[in-house]
Structure formats: structure tokens, C-alpha cells
Amino acid sequence: MQTTTIEKTARTRVPIADVLRTRWSPRAFTNRPVENKNLLALLEAARWSPSSMNEQPWHFMLAAKHDDPEAYRQLYKCLSKSNQRWVHRAPVLLLAAAKLHNARTGEPNVFAWYDVGQSVAFLTVQATALGLAVHQLGGFDRGKAREIIRLPDGYEPIVMLCIGYADSPEVLPDDLRVREEAPRFRKPLESFVFTEEWGNPSHHINSIPSTASN
Ligand SMILES: Cc1cc2nc3c(=O)[nH]c(=O)nc-3n(C[C@H](O)[C@H](O)[C@H](O)COP(=O)(O)O)c2cc1C
């Protein structure tokens, strides 16, 4: 049967870059492996993200289902049951971890989590540009992950990601298909961009008609 993927393009109030507009987090993935050069492009994008003091605290455990089946199985085991229900479709798993201390001074790096998040954002945008999809996963057992990947002290597991080519929602169980097809939602700009006083919606936003927003 011919299946079709869905588009969940953001309905924005003003135009934004296509890669940001079209990025979303699917649960349906095809079993097409991710080409190694594309995987490397994702990691290269993460590598070129900015970081506090250029500390580059990000580290990634990478497992491709077809090339590293045992490593994939080990990472998959760390996921919550609700994530395992659909993540098995994705051909690539990543676990992002942060180095928590500044390499030069040994002081805690308070931006470590922030910087790992930013590198993951770069990776995700690069994936979209290549026609790939990324779904980030906070639902995993950090203790189990630490043990399985033998994470040294001074590092923290931050987030897992599954990566692949999006498939039609029809491949999912009914409850997940409904979620996959549901409209996307974002809070309005007025609720989080302020000027002059906290809670006072910025006049920069008031000049944009809100009817165009989602
Ligand atoms: C740090 C983080 C953790 C997340 N954890 C999960 C998760 O465990 N399971 C899941 O299905 N989605 C997870 N998501 C995906 C979010 O639910 C999703 O990004 C959000 O609903 C917005 O949808 P969009 O990415 O399609 O715009 C996570 C996203 C982030 C950034």
C-alpha cells in the first residue's frame, strides 16, 4: 500500500526560515537507514554550535540499528516503555551527554546543559535541511544509561534522540496515529516576550496582527 507522510509546518505570524518552519517531531519512521555522510553532517552541525567559553561540553553516543545493532539495543533499553512503543522504528539513536566542569579551571560549567541543548538544536536543523527528522527524548532512565554506556563521573546524560526519515502516521498504532496527526500548538508571543516590565507584552509584537498566528 502506498503511504504518504504528513506535513506539520508551523503556522507562523511572520515568515521564518524554511528549516525551522518545517521541522517537527514525528513518531512514524521508515526503516530506511540514514546514510553515513548525512549522519556525519548532523554531528558536524552540532560541532559548530556556539558554547560558553568555547567549552564544547557536548558528547554523543551514536548507534545505528543496521550497523551497530547491539549498541542500538543497549540505548533502546534505556527508553521509557511509552517511547519504546514507537522509537524502534527509527534507524538511529543518539544519547547526548554534557561534561559538567570547565576543562581549564575545573569549576562547574553552569552552561553545560544549555550548550548541549544548543548543539542538539543545530543538529536538528541540519537534519531538517537534509530531509531527515529528529525526535528528542527525555523519557529514559538516566541511571541505566550511565551504567550501560559506562559514563565517567563528571558527565551527565541530557537527552536521547531518534533520527530517520519520517513515514506515514498509518504505520502507527491508533492512539499514536491520532497524536501524530494532531495540530501543533505554541504559546503566543505576547505570553513570553516583554518590554519595560515583566509580563508587559512587548510593543514590538503588538504591531503584528495576531490573527495570522497559531
Ligand atoms: C528535551 C526534550 C525531551 C522530549 N522528550 C520526549 C519524550 O520523551 N517522548 C516524546 O514522545 N517526545 C518528547 N519530546 C518531543 C516534544 O514533545 C516535542 O518537541 C514537542 O511536543 C513539540 O513538538 P514539535 O517538536 O513537533 O514541534 C521531547 C522534546 C524535547 C526538546
The ligand as an ORCA input file, in Angstrom:
! r2SCAN-3c Opt
* xyz 0 1
  C      14.181     17.818     25.911
  C      13.025     17.168     25.175
  C      12.524     15.975     25.656
  C      11.462     15.333     24.966
  N      11.054     14.105     25.405
  C      10.116     13.429     24.695
  C       9.767     12.095     25.053
  O      10.314     11.503     25.990
  N       8.819     11.480     24.300
  C       8.199     12.086     23.244
  O       7.348     11.454     22.603
  N       8.538     13.343     22.869
  C       9.479     14.034     23.556
  N       9.859     15.288     23.160
  C       9.254     15.908     21.967
  C       8.313     17.040     22.339
  O       7.129     16.507     22.883
  C       8.035     17.894     21.085
  O       9.240     18.504     20.678
  C       7.002     18.978     21.376
  O       5.731     18.382     21.624
  C       6.845     19.956     20.235
  O       6.539     19.276     19.050
  P       7.407     19.512     17.733
  O       8.837     19.128     18.051
  O       6.783     18.603     16.696
  O       7.305     20.967     17.375
  C      10.893     15.939     23.812
  C      11.427     17.147     23.346
  C      12.487     17.748     23.996
  C      13.064     19.039     23.430
*
